[in-house]
Amino acid sequence: MSRPLSVALSGYYGMRNFGDDLFGLLCAAATRRFWSAEPVLIGPPLLGAHARSTWPRPLPSALYGAGGPAGKLSRLLGFANGLRACDLLVMGGGSVINARESFRKPLMLAAQRRGRAQLAAVGVSIGPFANRAEQATVAEYVRSFAYLAVRDRRSHALALEMGLERIVHDGRDLAGLLAHLVPVAARRGDRSAPVIGVAPCHFHVRPDHPAPAPQAWQDAAIEALAQCASERALAVKVFSLNGHPRHGDAELALRMQSQLHDRGVVATAQLYAGGDPLAMVDAIADCDAFISARLHGAIVAYLCGVPFTIVDYHPKCRDFADDIGLPSALRLTADEHDYAACARALSTMLNETGIEPVVSPNLYAQQALRIFQCAPWSTTAPSTP
């Protein structure tokens, strides 16, 4: 009997970012179920993934996401170990098809050219690129891949423009696989005091994407929540979905919690520290409404049937909102992120049952199955989208 396909899964797993850790867990489950393969996580182990990892157990997992020579060396060694032992290397999830320099690219291309490993990417975004030269360079790199499943229509159109029609699949975000692969706790029943989730994000406004000013939308959201709490009983749960000490959101979340508390709002903090993304999925699913600057706070809320508002700070946020047909009342944008916009979003989520995305969560989840089912290594027939 031949051994199962060995699939090394590469992403920003193990760096205490909820969305990235969720990608790793879902990719591990999906490669087993749809490809009958044996997954290996490049990076520290993830609770619930049930997959071998390249991280030496005696070392602290926090080192993997650390800066400085030690952190960089740990990531290089982990990647090299995963690449050496696999038949297929998959970049699993995120905005990873871009022009940024990376030690991973030359290692991947060398392995592919020597016939040691095939390359693929699933649930990813492409670009954006600063110019045509960047785009052409990345296109040449991705032509070495055997399969490319993108997560949004903009990336699919860009892939076709780059001449990647032979390998590209118009897919969905990997989080769409949640209901199919892992158990998700049911939402609580109706409560007299709804719980509003808020997930800020430590971001800077990009020159290529108009976005809300970070402090301005947070102040407006606090004002709107305080006003709403003065009119009806409610509680707020402030989420930090990135626990990285330098790039994360814990400080933001705790500050928002304190400011809400000072305004007389019942507020708690839910901080993701890494390793167990499913616990955070359950916490999001337990909310009655959700305002998120973190993309995967919004996507998980959507998939769990929680009314949500997204803060459009990055192209990937707009791509997702556009792809599902999210109403404008549920978007905080560069032009609409003041108190009135936040109050309108809160009122819509809590009171307007008919204002919702055009694409239902069930349809999105069904379409997400094809990310893995349409791959060359699939051992299951594609489901009807």
C-alpha positions as CSV (number, residue, x, y, z in Angstrom):
1,M,0.0,0.0,0.0
2,S,1.4,3.4,-1.0
3,R,2.0,6.0,1.7
4,P,-0.3,9.0,1.8
5,L,0.7,12.3,0.2
6,S,2.8,14.4,2.6
7,V,1.6,18.0,2.6
8,A,3.6,20.8,4.3
9,L,1.3,23.7,5.2
10,S,3.0,27.1,5.2
11,G,1.5,30.4,6.6
12,Y,1.8,32.8,9.4
13,Y,0.8,30.0,11.8
14,G,2.0,30.2,15.4
15,M,2.4,34.0,15.5
16,R,-0.6,34.5,17.8
17,N,-2.9,35.8,15.0
18,F,-6.4,34.2,15.2
19,G,-7.1,34.2,11.5
20,D,-3.7,32.7,10.5
21,D,-3.9,30.0,13.2
22,L,-7.4,29.2,12.0
23,F,-6.0,28.8,8.5
24,G,-3.5,26.2,9.7
25,L,-6.1,24.2,11.6
26,L,-8.6,24.2,8.7
27,C,-5.9,23.3,6.1
28,A,-4.8,20.3,8.2
29,A,-8.3,19.0,8.5
30,A,-9.1,19.6,4.8
31,T,-6.0,17.9,3.4
32,R,-6.9,14.8,5.4
33,R,-10.5,14.8,4.4
34,F,-10.4,15.9,0.7
35,W,-6.9,14.7,-0.3
36,S,-6.4,11.7,1.9
37,A,-3.1,13.3,2.8
38,E,-0.9,13.6,5.8
39,P,-0.5,17.3,6.9
40,V,2.6,18.8,8.5
41,L,2.3,22.3,10.0
42,I,5.3,24.5,9.4
43,G,5.6,26.2,12.8
44,P,4.4,25.5,16.3
45,P,1.6,23.0,16.9
46,L,-2.1,24.2,17.0
47,L,-4.6,22.8,19.4
48,G,-7.3,20.9,17.5
49,A,-5.2,20.5,14.3
50,H,-4.1,17.0,15.1
51,A,-1.1,17.4,12.8
52,R,2.6,17.0,13.2
53,S,4.5,20.3,13.3
54,T,8.1,21.2,12.5
55,W,8.6,23.0,15.8
56,P,11.0,21.3,18.3
57,R,8.9,20.7,21.4
58,P,11.6,21.8,23.9
59,L,11.6,25.3,22.5
60,P,9.0,28.0,23.5
61,S,6.5,28.5,20.7
62,A,6.7,32.3,21.3
63,L,10.2,32.2,19.7
64,Y,8.7,31.4,16.3
65,G,7.0,34.8,15.9
66,A,9.8,36.8,17.6
67,G,12.0,39.4,15.9
68,G,15.7,39.4,15.8
69,P,18.1,36.7,14.6
70,A,16.7,33.9,16.8
71,G,13.2,34.3,15.5
72,K,14.3,34.5,11.9
73,L,16.5,31.5,12.3
74,S,13.7,29.5,13.9
75,R,11.3,30.3,11.0
76,L,14.0,29.4,8.4
77,L,14.8,26.1,10.0
78,G,11.1,25.2,10.4
79,F,10.4,26.0,6.8
80,A,13.4,24.1,5.5
81,N,12.5,21.0,7.6
82,G,8.9,21.1,6.3
83,L,10.0,21.5,2.7
84,R,12.6,18.7,2.9
85,A,10.1,16.1,4.1
86,C,7.0,16.9,1.9
87,D,5.7,15.9,-1.5
88,L,3.6,19.1,-1.7
89,L,4.1,22.5,-0.1
90,V,0.8,24.5,0.3
91,M,0.7,28.2,1.2
92,G,-2.5,28.1,3.2
93,G,-4.5,31.3,3.5
94,G,-3.8,35.0,3.7
95,S,-2.5,37.9,1.5
96,V,0.6,35.9,0.6
97,I,0.9,36.2,-3.2
98,N,2.7,39.6,-3.3
99,A,5.9,41.2,-4.2
100,R,7.5,41.2,-0.7
101,E,10.9,39.6,-0.5
102,S,10.9,36.3,1.5
103,F,13.4,33.6,2.2
104,R,10.6,31.1,1.4
105,K,10.4,31.9,-2.4
106,P,13.9,30.8,-3.5
107,L,13.7,27.6,-1.3
108,M,10.3,26.7,-2.8
109,L,11.4,27.3,-6.3
110,A,14.6,25.3,-5.8
111,A,12.6,22.3,-4.4
112,Q,10.1,22.5,-7.3
113,R,12.7,22.7,-10.0
114,R,14.6,19.7,-8.6
115,G,11.4,17.7,-8.6
116,R,11.4,17.3,-4.8
117,A,8.1,19.0,-4.1
118,Q,5.1,20.4,-5.9
119,L,3.8,23.9,-4.9
120,A,0.3,25.2,-4.4
121,A,-1.6,28.0,-2.6
122,V,-5.2,27.9,-1.3
123,G,-7.5,30.5,0.2
124,V,-5.1,33.4,-0.7
125,S,-5.3,36.9,-2.1
126,I,-3.1,38.3,-4.9
127,G,-1.4,41.7,-4.8
128,P,-2.1,44.5,-4.9
129,F,1.0,45.5,-6.8
130,A,2.7,48.9,-7.0
131,N,3.4,48.5,-10.8
132,R,3.4,46.2,-13.7
133,A,7.0,45.0,-13.1
134,E,6.1,43.7,-9.6
135,Q,3.1,41.9,-11.1
136,A,5.1,40.3,-13.8
137,T,7.8,39.1,-11.3
138,V,5.1,37.5,-9.1
139,A,3.4,35.9,-12.1
140,E,6.6,34.2,-13.1
141,Y,7.0,32.9,-9.6
142,V,3.4,31.6,-9.3
143,R,3.7,29.8,-12.7
144,S,5.7,27.2,-10.9
145,F,2.6,26.3,-8.8
146,A,0.4,23.3,-9.7
147,Y,-2.7,24.9,-8.2
148,L,-3.8,28.3,-7.0
149,A,-7.2,28.8,-5.2
150,V,-7.9,32.5,-4.6
151,R,-10.4,33.8,-2.1
152,D,-11.9,36.8,-3.8
153,R,-13.0,38.0,-7.2
154,R,-10.5,40.7,-7.5
155,S,-7.6,38.2,-7.0
156,H,-9.2,35.9,-9.6
157,A,-9.4,38.7,-12.2
158,L,-5.8,39.6,-11.4
159,A,-4.7,36.0,-11.8
160,L,-6.3,35.8,-15.2
161,E,-4.6,39.1,-16.2
162,M,-1.3,37.5,-15.1
163,G,-1.8,34.5,-17.4
164,L,-2.5,32.0,-14.6
165,E,-5.7,30.6,-16.0
166,R,-4.3,27.1,-16.2
167,I,-3.9,26.8,-12.4
168,V,-6.3,29.3,-10.8
169,H,-9.5,28.4,-9.1
170,D,-12.1,31.0,-8.1
171,G,-12.5,30.0,-4.4
172,R,-13.5,31.4,-1.1
173,D,-11.8,32.2,2.2
174,L,-10.6,29.1,4.1
175,A,-12.8,30.0,7.1
176,G,-15.7,29.0,4.9
177,L,-14.7,25.4,5.7
178,L,-15.4,25.8,9.5
179,A,-18.9,24.2,9.6
180,H,-17.7,21.2,7.5
181,L,-14.5,20.4,9.3
182,V,-14.7,21.3,13.0
183,P,-17.5,21.6,15.5
184,V,-18.7,25.1,16.2
185,A,-20.8,25.8,19.3
186,A,-24.4,26.9,18.7
187,R,-25.2,30.5,19.4
188,R,-27.0,31.3,22.6
189,G,-30.7,32.0,22.5
190,D,-32.3,35.4,22.7
191,R,-31.1,37.5,25.6
192,S,-32.6,40.5,27.2
193,A,-29.1,42.2,27.2
194,P,-27.4,41.5,23.8
195,V,-23.6,41.0,23.7
196,I,-21.8,43.2,21.2
197,G,-18.4,42.1,20.1
198,V,-15.8,44.7,18.9
199,A,-12.5,43.7,17.4
200,P,-10.1,46.6,16.8
201,C,-6.9,46.2,14.8
202,H,-3.5,47.8,15.0
203,F,-3.3,49.2,11.5
204,H,-1.9,52.1,9.6
205,V,-3.8,53.6,6.6
206,R,-2.2,52.4,3.4
207,P,-1.4,54.9,0.6
208,D,-3.2,52.6,-1.9
209,H,-6.4,52.1,0.0
210,P,-8.5,54.9,1.6
211,A,-9.5,53.7,5.1
212,P,-11.0,55.0,8.4
213,A,-8.6,56.8,10.7
214,P,-7.9,54.2,13.4
215,Q,-8.5,56.4,16.4
216,A,-11.5,58.1,14.8
217,W,-13.5,55.0,14.2
218,Q,-12.7,53.6,17.6
219,D,-13.8,56.8,19.3
220,A,-17.0,56.9,17.2
221,A,-17.7,53.2,18.1
222,I,-17.2,53.8,21.8
223,E,-19.6,56.8,21.6
224,A,-22.2,54.9,19.7
225,L,-22.0,51.9,22.1
226,A,-22.2,54.2,25.2
227,Q,-25.3,55.9,23.7
228,C,-26.9,52.6,22.9
229,A,-26.2,51.3,26.4
230,S,-27.9,54.3,27.8
231,E,-31.1,53.4,26.0
232,R,-31.1,49.6,26.5
233,A,-29.4,46.9,28.5
234,L,-26.3,45.5,26.7
235,A,-22.8,44.2,27.3
236,V,-19.7,44.7,25.1
237,K,-16.9,42.2,24.6
238,V,-13.8,43.7,23.2
239,F,-11.7,41.2,21.3
240,S,-7.9,41.2,20.6
241,L,-7.6,38.8,17.7
242,N,-3.9,39.2,17.3
243,G,-1.8,38.6,20.4
244,H,1.6,39.4,18.9
245,P,3.5,41.6,21.4
246,R,4.6,44.1,18.7
247,H,1.9,43.9,16.0
248,G,-1.1,42.7,18.0
249,D,-4.2,44.3,19.4
250,A,-4.2,43.5,23.1
251,E,-3.3,47.1,24.1
252,L,-6.0,48.5,21.9
253,A,-8.6,46.1,23.2
254,L,-7.8,46.8,26.8
255,R,-7.9,50.5,26.2
256,M,-11.3,50.3,24.5
257,Q,-12.6,48.1,27.4
258,S,-11.4,50.7,29.9
259,Q,-13.0,53.6,28.0
260,L,-16.3,51.8,27.7
261,H,-16.2,51.0,31.4
262,D,-15.6,54.7,32.2
263,R,-18.7,55.5,30.2
264,G,-20.8,53.1,32.3
265,V,-20.9,50.3,29.8
266,V,-20.5,46.7,30.9
267,A,-17.4,45.6,29.0
268,T,-15.0,42.7,29.1
269,A,-11.9,41.8,27.1
270,Q,-11.3,38.6,25.2
271,L,-7.6,38.3,24.3
272,Y,-6.3,35.7,21.8
273,A,-2.9,34.4,23.0
274,G,-2.4,31.9,20.3
275,G,-2.7,28.1,19.9
276,D,-6.4,27.6,20.2
277,P,-8.4,29.4,17.5
278,L,-11.5,27.3,18.0
279,A,-12.0,28.8,21.5
280,M,-12.1,32.3,19.8
281,V,-14.6,31.0,17.2
282,D,-16.9,30.0,20.0
283,A,-16.5,33.4,21.7
284,I,-17.4,35.2,18.5
285,A,-20.4,32.9,17.8
286,D,-21.7,33.8,21.3
287,C,-22.1,37.4,20.3
288,D,-25.4,39.0,19.1
289,A,-23.6,41.5,16.9
290,F,-20.0,42.1,15.9
291,I,-18.0,45.1,14.7
292,S,-14.6,44.1,13.4
293,A,-11.5,45.7,11.9
294,R,-9.9,42.2,11.8
295,L,-11.0,40.4,8.6
296,H,-11.5,37.1,10.3
297,G,-13.5,38.5,13.2
298,A,-16.0,39.6,10.4
299,I,-15.8,36.4,8.4
300,V,-16.3,34.1,11.4
301,A,-19.2,36.2,12.7
302,Y,-20.8,36.0,9.2
303,L,-20.3,32.2,9.0
304,C,-21.8,31.8,12.6
305,G,-24.9,33.8,11.7
306,V,-23.9,36.8,13.8
307,P,-24.9,40.2,12.3
308,F,-21.6,42.1,11.7
309,T,-20.1,45.3,10.5
310,I,-16.6,45.4,8.9
311,V,-14.1,48.2,9.2
312,D,-12.7,48.6,5.6
313,Y,-9.1,49.3,6.4
314,H,-7.5,47.0,3.8
315,P,-8.2,45.7,0.3
316,K,-8.9,42.3,1.6
317,C,-11.8,43.7,3.8
318,R,-13.4,45.4,0.9
319,D,-12.9,42.3,-1.3
320,F,-14.8,40.1,1.2
321,A,-17.6,42.7,1.7
322,D,-18.0,43.1,-2.0
323,D,-18.0,39.4,-2.7
324,I,-20.8,38.6,-0.3
325,G,-22.8,41.8,-1.1
326,L,-22.5,43.3,2.4
327,P,-24.9,46.3,2.6
328,S,-23.2,49.8,2.9
329,A,-24.9,50.3,6.3
330,L,-22.7,47.5,7.7
331,R,-19.4,49.0,6.4
332,L,-17.2,51.6,8.2
333,T,-15.2,53.2,5.4
334,A,-12.9,56.2,4.8
335,D,-15.9,58.4,4.2
336,E,-18.4,56.8,6.7
337,H,-16.9,56.0,10.1
338,D,-18.2,58.7,12.4
339,Y,-20.7,58.4,15.3
340,A,-23.6,58.5,12.9
341,A,-22.2,55.6,10.8
342,C,-21.4,53.5,13.9
343,A,-24.9,54.2,15.5
344,R,-26.5,53.3,12.2
345,A,-24.6,50.0,12.0
346,L,-25.5,49.1,15.6
347,S,-29.2,49.8,15.0
348,T,-29.1,47.8,11.8
349,M,-27.5,44.8,13.4
350,L,-29.7,44.8,16.5
351,N,-33.1,45.8,14.9
352,E,-33.1,45.2,11.1
353,T,-33.4,41.5,10.3
354,G,-33.8,42.0,6.6
355,I,-30.6,43.9,6.0
356,E,-28.0,41.2,5.4
357,P,-25.4,40.0,2.9
358,V,-26.6,38.9,-0.5
359,V,-24.6,35.6,-0.3
360,S,-25.9,33.5,2.5
361,P,-23.3,31.9,4.9
362,N,-24.6,28.4,3.9
363,L,-23.9,29.1,0.2
364,Y,-20.5,30.6,1.0
365,A,-19.6,27.5,3.1
366,Q,-20.7,25.2,0.3
367,Q,-18.6,27.0,-2.3
368,A,-15.6,26.8,0.1
369,L,-15.6,23.0,-0.2
370,R,-14.4,23.3,-3.8
371,I,-11.1,25.0,-2.6
372,F,-9.8,21.5,-1.9
373,Q,-12.2,19.4,-4.0
374,C,-11.1,21.0,-7.3
375,A,-7.4,20.5,-6.6
376,P,-5.3,18.0,-8.6
377,W,-4.8,15.9,-5.5
378,S,-8.5,15.7,-4.5
379,T,-9.9,12.2,-3.7
380,T,-13.5,13.5,-3.4
381,A,-15.8,14.7,-6.2
382,P,-16.5,18.5,-6.3
383,S,-19.8,19.4,-4.7
384,T,-22.4,21.5,-6.6
385,P,-21.7,25.2,-5.8
